[in-house]
Amino acid sequence: MEDCPKIINADDPNFLEWRRREKRSSEIFLGNRQRDCFAAQHNEICRRFEKMTLDLLSLRYSVHTDKILKIIKPGKRRGRSMFQFLELDFIKYNLEGTPLFGEIKHSITPKQAMKTARKQIRQRLAGVESQWPNGSGIVICYFMSCLSPDILQPISLDSASQLDDYFARNQVHGVSEFCIDVDELFIQLDNAGIATNNIRRELVESYKAMTDPGSTIDLNSSPIENSLGNAFPKNDG
């Protein structure tokens, strides 16, 4: 039935049209605000890193990525705007076909990041409750301890092996949460051949440039080179 929640692919025409409308609305809202090139570069590297993380989870746990949850907006009548599209980091089905919704976060403030992810998971579970009342969720937050020595470590951290045990047990009802140090993720990415230590360097350097732009200034270079060249450090592979 059309009114039932559906899991669709990210290339679904209805979703692509919705995303174009959302992008136009965002551009109108932002207007001509000045773009922070350092923040833009760091965010782009973070997006690449998230994709690498999802590739790893797909390889290790056979989760599905690039999926979208299509649900009916509460109280909406039929029409183009009656649907709501919720992007999913990943989804995995158990033997009965019940979905597990997964949210990934990479954060220097894991407590807040996990609170946000928990809210996202519960929103998705509420949207599919009529069809999958026993749906479950998992929040995986990678604590970005590599970005600065001044970052405070969370009270407790889980291990990557605990995440392995979770998926080996199939699905657990409710919402489960894991906070893992990103250094464990770097090791797994390297062992899987998905990424090398270069991504770690890029994350650290772009974060430093974003939070301390003065650190990118080379006193031996000309002002033009500093203003242009150092804004986007070369990637030597």
C-alpha positions in Angstrom: 0.0 0.0 0.0 1.1 3.6 -0.8 0.4 4.7 2.7 2.7 2.2 4.3 6.3 3.2 5.1 8.8 2.1 2.5 12.6 1.6 2.2 13.6 3.0 -1.1 16.9 3.5 -2.9 18.8 6.8 -2.9 18.3 7.1 -6.7 14.5 7.0 -6.4 13.1 9.8 -8.6 10.7 11.1 -5.9 13.5 11.3 -3.4 15.8 13.1 -5.9 13.1 15.6 -6.6 12.5 16.2 -2.9 16.2 16.7 -2.3 16.5 19.2 -5.1 13.6 21.2 -3.5 15.3 21.0 -0.1 18.6 22.2 -1.6 16.9 25.2 -3.3 15.2 26.2 0.0 18.6 25.9 1.8 20.3 28.1 -0.8 17.6 30.7 -0.6 17.8 30.7 3.2 21.6 31.0 3.2 21.6 33.7 0.5 25.0 35.3 -0.1 26.7 34.4 3.2 30.4 34.2 3.0 31.8 30.7 2.7 34.4 29.5 5.2 36.9 27.7 2.9 38.6 25.9 5.9 35.2 24.6 7.2 34.2 23.6 3.7 37.4 21.6 3.2 37.1 19.9 6.6 33.5 19.0 6.0 34.3 17.5 2.6 37.0 15.3 4.2 34.5 14.3 6.9 32.0 13.2 4.2 34.7 11.1 2.6 35.6 9.5 5.9 31.9 8.8 6.6 31.7 7.0 3.3 34.7 4.9 4.2 33.2 4.0 7.5 30.0 2.9 5.9 31.9 0.8 3.3 33.7 -0.9 6.2 30.4 -1.6 8.1 28.9 -3.0 4.8 31.9 -5.2 4.4 32.0 -6.5 8.0 28.3 -6.7 8.8 26.5 -6.9 5.5 24.5 -3.7 6.2 22.8 -1.8 3.4 23.7 1.8 2.7 22.2 4.4 0.3 18.7 3.7 1.5 15.9 6.2 2.3 12.9 5.8 4.5 9.7 7.2 2.9 6.8 7.8 5.3 3.6 9.7 5.4 3.8 13.0 7.2 1.5 13.0 10.3 -1.9 14.6 9.5 -1.1 15.2 5.8 -3.6 14.5 3.0 -2.7 13.2 -0.4 -0.5 15.3 -2.5 3.2 15.8 -3.4 4.0 17.2 0.0 2.4 14.4 2.0 5.6 12.3 2.1 8.6 12.7 4.2 12.0 11.3 3.3 14.5 10.3 6.0 18.0 9.5 4.9 19.4 6.3 6.5 23.1 5.8 7.3 22.5 2.1 7.0 19.9 -0.6 7.5 20.0 -4.3 8.2 17.2 -6.9 8.2 16.9 -9.9 10.5 15.7 -13.3 9.4 12.0 -12.2 9.8 12.6 -9.1 7.6 12.4 -6.6 10.5 14.7 -3.6 10.0 17.6 -2.4 12.2 18.2 1.3 11.6 21.8 2.5 12.1 23.2 6.0 12.7 26.9 6.8 12.5 28.5 9.8 14.1 32.2 11.0 14.2 32.5 13.5 16.9 34.7 15.3 19.4 31.6 15.6 21.6 30.2 12.1 21.6 27.6 12.7 24.3 25.8 15.3 22.3 26.3 13.4 19.0 24.8 10.3 20.4 21.8 12.3 21.8 21.2 13.6 18.3 21.5 10.1 16.8 19.2 8.6 19.4 16.6 11.1 18.4 17.0 10.3 14.7 16.7 6.6 15.3 13.5 7.0 17.4 12.0 9.2 14.7 12.6 6.4 12.2 11.2 3.7 14.4 8.1 5.8 15.1 7.6 6.2 11.3 7.6 2.5 10.7 5.9 1.3 13.9 2.6 0.5 12.0 4.5 -1.9 9.7 7.4 -3.0 11.8 6.5 -2.7 15.5 9.5 -4.7 16.6 12.0 -2.5 14.7 15.3 -1.7 16.4 18.2 0.8 16.1 21.9 1.2 16.7 23.9 4.3 17.3 27.7 4.1 16.6 29.7 7.1 17.6 33.4 7.2 16.8 35.2 9.5 19.3 37.5 11.7 17.3 40.4 11.7 19.8 42.9 12.2 17.0 41.9 15.8 16.3 43.3 17.5 19.3 45.2 16.5 22.5 42.9 18.9 24.4 39.7 16.9 23.7 38.3 15.3 26.8 37.7 11.6 26.6 34.2 10.3 27.3 33.7 8.6 30.7 33.8 5.1 29.0 34.5 3.7 25.6 33.4 0.5 24.0 35.7 -1.6 21.8 35.3 -2.6 18.2 35.1 -6.2 19.3 31.9 -5.4 21.3 30.4 -4.1 18.1 31.3 -7.4 16.4 29.6 -9.3 19.2 26.4 -7.2 18.8 26.1 -8.0 15.1 26.9 -11.7 15.8 23.9 -11.9 18.1 21.7 -10.7 15.3 19.3 -7.9 16.4 18.6 -6.7 19.9 15.2 -5.0 20.4 15.3 -1.3 21.3 18.1 1.2 20.6 21.7 0.1 21.3 24.6 2.5 21.6 28.4 2.2 21.1 31.1 4.8 21.5 34.4 3.7 20.1 37.7 5.5 19.8 38.4 6.4 16.2 41.9 4.9 16.3 40.3 1.5 16.3 38.4 2.5 13.2 41.6 3.6 11.4 43.1 0.2 12.1 40.1 -1.6 10.6 40.0 0.6 7.6 43.7 0.0 6.9 43.3 -3.8 7.4 40.4 -3.8 5.0 42.3 -1.9 2.4 39.6 0.9 2.4 41.9 3.7 3.6 45.4 4.4 4.7 46.8 6.6 7.4 46.5 9.6 4.9 42.9 10.1 5.8 43.9 10.5 9.5 46.4 13.2 8.5 43.9 15.0 6.3 41.3 15.1 9.1 43.8 16.4 11.6 45.3 19.0 9.3 41.9 20.3 8.0 40.5 20.4 11.6 43.5 22.5 12.7 43.1 24.8 9.8 39.4 25.3 10.5 39.8 25.9 14.2 43.1 27.9 14.0 43.4 29.5 10.5 46.6 31.2 11.6 48.4 27.8 11.7 48.2 27.6 7.9 50.4 30.7 7.4 53.9 30.0 6.1 56.2 32.9 7.1 58.5 32.0 4.2 55.8 32.3 1.6 54.3 35.4 -0.1 50.9 36.8 1.1 49.2 35.6 -2.1 50.5 32.0 -1.5 49.4 32.1 2.1 45.9 33.4 1.2 45.4 30.9 -1.7 47.7 28.0 -1.6 47.6 27.2 2.1 43.8 27.4 2.2 43.8 24.0 0.5 46.9 22.0 1.5 48.1 19.6 -1.1 47.2 16.0 -0.9 50.3 14.0 -1.5 48.5 10.7 -1.5 
